Structures are given as structure tokens and as C-alpha cells.
Amino acid sequence: MTIDAQVADNLAAVTARIERAAREAGRDPAAIGLVAVSKVQPAERVAAALRAGHRLFGENRVQEAQSRWPPFLEQDPDIRLHLIGPLQTNKVKDALALFDVIETLDRPRLATALAREMDRTGRRPDCLIEVNTGEEPQKAGVLPADLDGLYKLAVEECGLPVRGLMAIPPFDDQPAPHFALLAKLAGRYGLPVLSMGMSADFETAIHQGATLVRVGTAIFGERRT
Ligand SMILES: *Cc1c(COP(=O)(O)O)cnc(C)c1O
């Protein structure tokens, strides 16, 4: 099978699974966005997804996204990019210039840096706060206990367009309780966007209310790093 056919098939299969999970959960499939995670993938697979009509992508590194996406964006202004990896404050300017959604706001210093750059440029992509639901020391994301403080700083003091929450559950845990916690936390603030679920667990996430699923390997195949 050609790469184009393979990626198109995978996209169709993932989309069908999203629709089935949504219907099982009594939800509208159109309310769930598929972020195709293209990090580290060869350009030909990304081009195949574009040719298959897909327009929503996730990258976890600013620099990699900068080297990949500008030519595609010039050809197709409908492409939307989400930053799903950690953001350093010295990359905020570049990130805001390129991404349509920043999914990984996770600390006060980043909130103030984002606000300063948004005020300077007028470019204000939506932001999601990343929550470390598993409270893993090595992992990015604000601890659940610190979410309230970060939310208030980001929204009330910085005026950031915070639209929702994002989480990556611990690798070894059952994901469902983490998704349920994230949904509960979002509900507390009336936040409509829930980014949760990857190749291995996006159906579970949809049952728990995900509005964005971030799927890499199930679309593009294994990452060769
Ligand atoms: C890599 C990555 C994904 C996609 O993971 P797959 O298991 O390949 O679907 C989703 N979210 C984040 C934050 C990632 O870094």
C-alpha cells in the first residue's frame, strides 16, 4: 500500500472509531476534534494526511514545527496547529506566531510571558492549561491543587484566552480516572475544551467528555526517533 493510501485509511479508521465512541457516549461526533500528532514523523506522512483532507495537527516542539509547517501554511491557510509539548518562555514569541492553540500552559511565568507577547502582537491563540493529574514529579503540567491559582492568574490577572484543560495520564495507570478528574476540574470553571486521549485510549477519553483527542501513531504509524 502507498503511504498516501495507508495514512488516508488510518485517518478514516480513527474517525470511524471517534464517531462510534461518541455515539455510544450519547455525544455529537462533530463536537470532537482530531488533532493529528505529526511530531517526528517523516514529511511524506504529513503530506499524505494533508492530501487526505486533514487540517488539524499537533506538534510537541516549537523548533520542529517551525522547520516543517510554514511552506504548508502558505499553501493552505486552513491548517490549524496545536502546541502539545512543553513551552519554554524564550520560545513564546515563536510559538504565538505559529500555533493556533497552546495546549500546555502550566506555570505562572509562562502565563505572564504569554500575556506580554499577546499584548505586544495582538495575536491571541486559545490556551489550555495542562494538568498533571497523576502528580508525577518529572512531568509537565500544573498539579491539581495548584490549578486554581494558575487559572486565576492566567484569566483574571493576565487576561489570557483560557478555553480548557489538557492532560497526559501516567503511562502505567488506567486512564479513565485521570480523564474523569480533568473533566471535573474543567467543569468547575465552566471550561468547554478538554484535550485528552491518545492512540491507546482516545475512546475512553471520549466517554469521559474529551473535545480534542491527540492521535499520532494510529494515524501515521510508529515514530522512528
Ligand atoms: C506524542 C503525543 C501524543 C500522541 O501519542 P500517540 O500515542 O502516538 O497517539 C499525544 N499527546 C501528546 C502530548 C504527545 O506528546
The ligand as a Gaussian input file, in Angstrom:
#p B3LYP/6-31G(d) Opt

LIG

0 1
 C        3.072000      12.132000      21.145000
 C        1.888000      12.716000      21.823000
 C        0.589000      12.268000      21.524000
 C        0.279000      11.163000      20.529000
 O        0.609000       9.931000      21.052000
 P        0.235000       8.570000      20.257000
 O        0.331000       7.537000      21.290000
 O        1.247000       8.437000      19.161000
 O       -1.129000       8.740000      19.726000
 C       -0.465000      12.890000      22.179000
 N       -0.267000      13.879000      23.076000
 C        0.962000      14.325000      23.379000
 C        1.106000      15.425000      24.366000
 C        2.075000      13.760000      22.784000
 O        3.301000      14.216000      23.110000

